[in-house]
Amino acid sequence: MRDVIVVGAGGGGAVVAKELAQRGLDVLLLEGGARFADIDREWSHFETDANNPSSGYFRFGPADRSKAPWVRDIASSMLLVQLAGVGGTTNHYQGNSPRATPGAFAGYAGADANRFDREHLFPFRYRELVPYYEWVEATLPVQTAPLGLKEEVFFDGARKLGLPLETTKDITMAAFRPQQNAILQPGGTAGKTADSAKLVFPQARGCTFCGHCSQGCYMPVKAPINLKAKRSTSVSYIPMALTCDRWSRGARSLTLVADAFATHVGLDGDASARSVTWRVGATGQMFTEEARAIVLSCGTVETPRLWFNSGLPNPNGWVGRGLTDHFVDLVSGIMPFDVGSSRGPGSNGRIDYPGIGMLEAIGVTPGLDAFLHAFSDAGMAGFYNNGLPESGGADTVGRLVGRPLKEAMANIDRLLYIDVFTDDDVEWQNGVTLSATVPPDEHGPVARVEIKHRSRSARTVANREFLVAQAVTLLRRLGATRVHRINKPPFVIHSHSTMRMGTSVDDSVLDRTAEARWVKRLFIADNSALANGLGGPNPTLTTQALATRTAENIFTKYFGGDPWVRRESPIPSIDDAVTRAVLERGL
């Protein structure tokens, strides 16, 4: 029998596995997708090679790319960005790692408390999570992002809105700031040249400003896996977990099994989680192992699906429900000067409006630029609007075609893009069930994902319109010659809360320790455990801080261990003297 089985090696599961293996537990980590063993060779800067939902290496599908992707029942026009494979969706993310807003937690009594979803708070105070934030920030590490031209322009626009610069990591007021991101600082030739021959480790270290974050970061070329610039868990927590027996007394080597899709969680006679059954994709073989504790970290769709397919209890009807997704939108402006949109990391500057949401300046490559300008449910700009006339003050809204699209594409480095992310309400009707129309696949009944896009709560809609108006005003004050609002359809890149923890047993699945309310020894450690939309910020850091806290709870409750976060220093993400020396020279 194992000590712990963790299902899912993404943003949260890799964290739990590393922390528990480091403390001497026997941990089995299962991942349904690929291992990505040689990212220098397996990944590229070609957008469709990475992100094609059918054949890309960043797809929701088996390790064997000659096989079809796994199927989901998507209830409406929607793009759901979730990846299979070790590292999960952190392989695709921009590395943005802000903390949540204090107003999303119990006990908050600020003057702006009513801006938040007060019915669905985290069941503990913000300050209780701060040590876990600090632990993850030191481990990855999370640092203040290096800035480029587009951030300089964006910040100038923020000042023209009358916003101050925020210099702390806490989000307590409307302000602009450099991103806190999990991307190693540039060193050596990195960020100083576009000559690929000079962007090779160790001559180049850290972020090379290549601008291809969404295709997976394998830069600098030839760097050790744990010194790749963007700190996806595939290059940070996973290498630490696999080598922790070398640098932590008493730790065992973690067992990682990829291409292993979990299909069932079994219970013992006391209704406690006891076993996990999984299917090997390459052979179809089925295996079952037992453990003293089980952690589900399959993501906001597959975790509830596994729960349903295992026949686990759902007495209050909230399993899979309450999905929050930050109800995204995008506004772009053509500037009369260069802003470097296609150069540098994807997102290094932000504006926070606690309880309302955030604005992020983003950089795009040409393919992504063309995609974004066609990704709208507001019709075709200048022709029809699908009944959604609201422009938020922009000159045009919807999909760009013809001359306006050519104008935008021809001015790619004069386009300033602003992503809009709301703090959205937890709403029961949005979420995951099992499909009644799509046939089961080899892993059982498939998930159905539904978001009532056009019937969101009044607060969520008001938040979105406020943020769009702020983005439009910012661009106009910077001198934009044309401002365009995309009005995105459901574009689910920040999904949370489908297995939420909460203050009440009536509308949550997990208690304050992230243990399932109705199944002992079963914990959840992915975005689905988040109680709400966090006040607007990106979710990954909070998921990883919460996963660290969950690992500590498992260790103390079921293995008689002592808590460690407040009394130890995290081990740096290195495993030999050479890489340690590189870090000490300034990475």
QUIGI-V314618 format. One record per pair of residues at least 4 apart in sequence whose C-alpha atoms are under 7 Angstrom apart, sorted by the first residue. I is the first residue (numbers start at 0). J is the second residue. Records with the same first field share a line. If there is no record, write none. Layout:
I->J ; J
//
This chain:
0->288 ; 289 ; 290
1->25 ; 26 ; 289 ; 290 ; 291
2->24 ; 25 ; 26 ; 290 ; 291 ; 292
3->25 ; 26 ; 27 ; 290 ; 291 ; 292 ; 293
4->26 ; 27 ; 28 ; 290 ; 292 ; 293 ; 294
5->12 ; 16 ; 27 ; 28 ; 29 ; 293 ; 294 ; 295 ; 296
6->12 ; 28 ; 29 ; 30 ; 261 ; 294 ; 295 ; 296 ; 297
7->12 ; 28 ; 29 ; 30 ; 295 ; 296 ; 297
8->12 ; 13 ; 28 ; 29 ; 30 ; 85 ; 86 ; 87
9->13 ; 85 ; 86 ; 87 ; 88 ; 89 ; 232
10->86 ; 87 ; 89 ; 232 ; 525 ; 539 ; 543
11->15 ; 296 ; 524 ; 525 ; 542 ; 543 ; 546
12->16 ; 296 ; 524 ; 525
13->17 ; 232 ; 236 ; 237
14->18 ; 236 ; 543 ; 546 ; 547
15->19 ; 546 ; 547 ; 550
16->20 ; 26 ; 28 ; 240
17->21 ; 236 ; 237 ; 239 ; 240
18->22 ; 547 ; 550
19->23 ; 24 ; 550
20->24 ; 25 ; 26 ; 240 ; 250 ; 251 ; 252 ; 253
21->240 ; 243 ; 247 ; 250
22->250
23->249 ; 250 ; 251
24->250 ; 251
25->251 ; 253
26->253 ; 254
27->253 ; 254 ; 255
28->254 ; 255 ; 256
29->255 ; 256 ; 257 ; 259
30->84 ; 85 ; 256 ; 257 ; 258 ; 259 ; 260
31->83 ; 84 ; 257 ; 258 ; 259 ; 260
32->60 ; 61 ; 62 ; 83 ; 84 ; 85 ; 257 ; 258
33->61 ; 62 ; 84 ; 85 ; 257 ; 258
34->84 ; 85 ; 257
35->85
37->41
38->42 ; 217
39->217 ; 220
42->215
43->214
44->211 ; 214
45->49
46->50 ; 214
47->51 ; 55
48->55 ; 56
49->55 ; 56 ; 57 ; 214
50->55 ; 56 ; 57 ; 58
51->55 ; 58
52->58
53->58 ; 67 ; 68
54->64
57->82 ; 83
58->82 ; 83
59->68 ; 69 ; 81 ; 82 ; 83
60->68 ; 69 ; 83
61->68 ; 258 ; 280
62->258
71->445 ; 446 ; 447
72->434 ; 437 ; 446 ; 447 ; 448
73->77 ; 447 ; 448 ; 449
74->447 ; 448 ; 449
75->449
76->488
77->488 ; 489 ; 490
78->489 ; 490 ; 491
79->490 ; 491 ; 492
80->491 ; 492
81->88
82->87 ; 88
83->87
85->233
86->90 ; 231 ; 232 ; 233
88->92
89->231 ; 232
90->215 ; 231
91->212 ; 213 ; 214 ; 215
92->212 ; 213
93->212 ; 213 ; 345 ; 346
94->180 ; 181 ; 182 ; 229 ; 230
95->178 ; 179 ; 180 ; 181 ; 537
96->141 ; 179 ; 180 ; 181 ; 537 ; 539 ; 540
97->179 ; 536 ; 537 ; 540
98->168 ; 169 ; 540 ; 541
99->533 ; 534 ; 536 ; 541
100->170 ; 171 ; 353 ; 533 ; 534
101->107 ; 125
102->107 ; 112 ; 115 ; 534
103->115 ; 120 ; 121 ; 533 ; 534
104->120 ; 121 ; 122 ; 123 ; 124 ; 125
105->120 ; 121 ; 122 ; 123 ; 124
106->124
107->112
108->112
113->117
114->354 ; 355
115->354 ; 534
116->424
119->425 ; 501 ; 530 ; 531
120->501 ; 502 ; 530 ; 531
121->500 ; 501 ; 502 ; 530
122->501 ; 502 ; 511
123->127 ; 511
125->129
128->132
129->133
130->134 ; 564 ; 565
131->135 ; 544 ; 547 ; 548 ; 564
132->136 ; 544
133->137
134->138 ; 564 ; 569
135->139 ; 543 ; 544
136->140 ; 141
137->141 ; 569
138->569 ; 570 ; 571 ; 572
139->181 ; 230 ; 235 ; 572
140->181
141->179 ; 180 ; 181 ; 182
142->179 ; 180 ; 181
143->177 ; 178 ; 179 ; 180
144->177 ; 178 ; 179 ; 180 ; 347
145->184
146->150 ; 347
147->151 ; 343
148->152 ; 338 ; 339
149->153 ; 338 ; 339 ; 340
150->154 ; 347 ; 348 ; 360
151->155
152->156 ; 338
153->157 ; 360
154->158 ; 175
155->159
156->160 ; 473 ; 474 ; 476 ; 477
157->161 ; 162 ; 175 ; 473
158->162 ; 163
159->476
160->473
162->173 ; 174 ; 175
163->174 ; 175
164->174 ; 175 ; 176
165->174 ; 175 ; 176
170->353
171->353
172->352 ; 353
173->351 ; 352 ; 353
174->350 ; 351
175->349 ; 350 ; 351
176->348 ; 349 ; 350
177->347 ; 348 ; 349
178->347 ; 348 ; 349
181->229 ; 230
182->206 ; 228 ; 229 ; 230
183->205 ; 206 ; 228 ; 229 ; 586
184->205 ; 206 ; 586
185->189 ; 190 ; 204 ; 205 ; 206 ; 207
186->203 ; 204 ; 205 ; 586
187->202 ; 203 ; 204
188->192 ; 197 ; 198 ; 202 ; 203
189->198 ; 203 ; 204 ; 205 ; 206 ; 207
190->206 ; 207 ; 208
194->198
197->202 ; 203
198->202 ; 203 ; 219 ; 220
199->203 ; 219 ; 220 ; 221
200->204 ; 219 ; 220 ; 221 ; 222
201->222
203->219
204->219 ; 586
205->219 ; 227 ; 228 ; 586
206->228
207->218 ; 219
208->342 ; 343 ; 344
209->342 ; 343 ; 344
210->341 ; 342 ; 343 ; 344 ; 345
212->216 ; 344 ; 345
216->227 ; 228 ; 229
217->227
218->227 ; 228
219->227 ; 228
222->226 ; 227
223->227
224->234
225->234 ; 235 ; 238 ; 572 ; 573
227->234
230->234 ; 235
231->235
232->236 ; 237
233->237
234->238
235->239 ; 572
236->240
237->241
238->242
239->243 ; 572
240->253
241->252 ; 253
242->252
243->247 ; 250 ; 252
244->248 ; 249 ; 250 ; 251 ; 252
258->279 ; 280
259->277 ; 278 ; 279 ; 280
260->277 ; 278 ; 279
261->275 ; 276 ; 277 ; 278
262->276 ; 277 ; 305 ; 442
263->275 ; 276 ; 305 ; 308 ; 309
264->272 ; 274 ; 275 ; 276 ; 309
265->272 ; 273 ; 274 ; 275
266->270 ; 271 ; 272 ; 273 ; 274
267->271 ; 272 ; 273
270->518 ; 519
271->518 ; 519 ; 520
272->292 ; 293 ; 518 ; 519 ; 520 ; 521
273->289 ; 290 ; 291
274->287 ; 288 ; 289 ; 290
275->287 ; 288 ; 289
276->285 ; 286 ; 287 ; 288
277->285 ; 286 ; 287
278->283 ; 284 ; 285 ; 286
279->283 ; 284 ; 285
292->520 ; 521
293->520 ; 521 ; 522
294->521 ; 522 ; 523 ; 524
295->302 ; 522 ; 523 ; 524
296->302 ; 523 ; 524 ; 525
297->301 ; 302 ; 525
298->302 ; 525 ; 526 ; 527
299->303 ; 494 ; 495 ; 497 ; 526 ; 527
300->304 ; 431 ; 446
301->305
302->306
303->307 ; 318 ; 319 ; 431 ; 498
304->308 ; 433 ; 446
305->309
306->310 ; 311
307->311
308->443 ; 444
312->517
313->317 ; 318
315->505 ; 506
317->506 ; 507 ; 508
318->497 ; 498 ; 508
319->430 ; 431 ; 432 ; 497 ; 498
320->427 ; 428 ; 429 ; 430 ; 431 ; 497
321->425 ; 426 ; 427 ; 428 ; 429 ; 430 ; 496 ; 497
322->425 ; 426 ; 429 ; 430 ; 494 ; 495 ; 496 ; 497
323->423 ; 424 ; 425 ; 494 ; 495 ; 496 ; 531 ; 532
324->491 ; 493 ; 494 ; 495
325->420 ; 421 ; 422 ; 423 ; 493 ; 532 ; 535
326->420 ; 421 ; 423
327->419 ; 420 ; 421 ; 487 ; 490
328->418 ; 419 ; 420 ; 485 ; 486 ; 487
329->417 ; 418 ; 419 ; 484 ; 485 ; 486
330->416 ; 417 ; 418 ; 467 ; 470 ; 471 ; 483 ; 484 ; 485
331->414 ; 415 ; 416 ; 417 ; 482 ; 483 ; 484
332->414 ; 415 ; 416 ; 474 ; 479 ; 481 ; 482 ; 483
333->413 ; 414 ; 415 ; 479 ; 480 ; 481 ; 482
334->413 ; 414 ; 478 ; 479 ; 480
335->413 ; 479 ; 480
336->413
337->412 ; 413
338->412 ; 413 ; 414 ; 415
339->412 ; 413
340->362 ; 363 ; 411 ; 412 ; 413 ; 414 ; 415
341->362 ; 363 ; 364 ; 411 ; 412
342->362
344->362
345->361 ; 362 ; 363
346->359 ; 360 ; 361 ; 362
348->359 ; 360
349->357 ; 358 ; 359 ; 360
350->357 ; 358 ; 359
351->356 ; 357 ; 358
352->356 ; 357
353->534 ; 535
354->422 ; 534 ; 535
355->421 ; 422 ; 462 ; 534 ; 535
356->420 ; 421 ; 422 ; 462 ; 534 ; 535 ; 536
357->419 ; 420 ; 421 ; 535 ; 536
358->417 ; 418 ; 419 ; 420
359->417 ; 418 ; 419
360->416 ; 417 ; 418
361->416 ; 417 ; 418
362->416
363->367 ; 368
364->368
365->369
366->370
367->371
368->372
369->373
370->374
372->398 ; 399 ; 485
373->398 ; 399
374->398 ; 485 ; 487
375->397 ; 398 ; 485 ; 486 ; 487 ; 488
376->397 ; 486 ; 487 ; 488
377->384 ; 385 ; 387 ; 396 ; 397 ; 486
378->383 ; 384 ; 385 ; 397 ; 398
379->383 ; 384 ; 397 ; 398 ; 399
380->395 ; 396 ; 397 ; 398 ; 399
384->388
390->395 ; 396 ; 484
391->464 ; 467 ; 468
392->468 ; 471
393->471 ; 482 ; 483 ; 484
394->481 ; 482 ; 483
395->482 ; 483 ; 484
396->483 ; 484 ; 485 ; 486
397->484 ; 485 ; 486
398->485
399->403 ; 404
400->404
401->405
402->406
403->407
404->408
405->409
406->410
407->411
410->414
417->470
419->466 ; 467
420->535
421->459 ; 462 ; 463 ; 535
422->459 ; 532 ; 533 ; 534 ; 535
423->459 ; 532
424->456 ; 459
425->531
429->449 ; 450 ; 451
430->448 ; 449 ; 450 ; 497
431->446 ; 447 ; 448 ; 449
432->446 ; 447 ; 448
433->444 ; 445 ; 446 ; 447
434->444 ; 445 ; 446 ; 447
438->444
439->443 ; 444 ; 445
440->444 ; 445
451->455
452->489
455->459 ; 460
456->460
457->461
458->462
459->463
460->464
461->465
462->466
463->467
464->468
465->469
466->470
467->471
468->472
469->473
470->474
471->475 ; 482
472->476
473->477
474->478 ; 479
475->479
493->537 ; 538
494->526
495->526 ; 527 ; 529 ; 532
496->526 ; 527 ; 528 ; 529 ; 530 ; 531
497->527
498->508 ; 527 ; 528
499->507 ; 508 ; 509 ; 527 ; 528 ; 529 ; 530
500->507 ; 508 ; 509 ; 510 ; 511 ; 513 ; 528 ; 529 ; 530
501->507 ; 509 ; 510 ; 511 ; 530
503->507
508->515 ; 516
509->513 ; 514 ; 515 ; 516
510->514 ; 515 ; 516
512->549 ; 552
513->522 ; 523 ; 528 ; 549
514->519 ; 520 ; 521 ; 522 ; 523
515->519 ; 521 ; 522
523->528
524->528 ; 546
525->542
526->542
538->542
539->543
540->544
541->545
542->546
543->547
544->548
545->549
546->550
547->551
548->552
549->553
550->554
551->555 ; 562
552->556
553->557
554->558 ; 559 ; 560
555->559 ; 560 ; 561 ; 562
563->567
573->578 ; 579
575->579
576->580
577->581
578->582
579->583
580->584
581->586
582->586
//
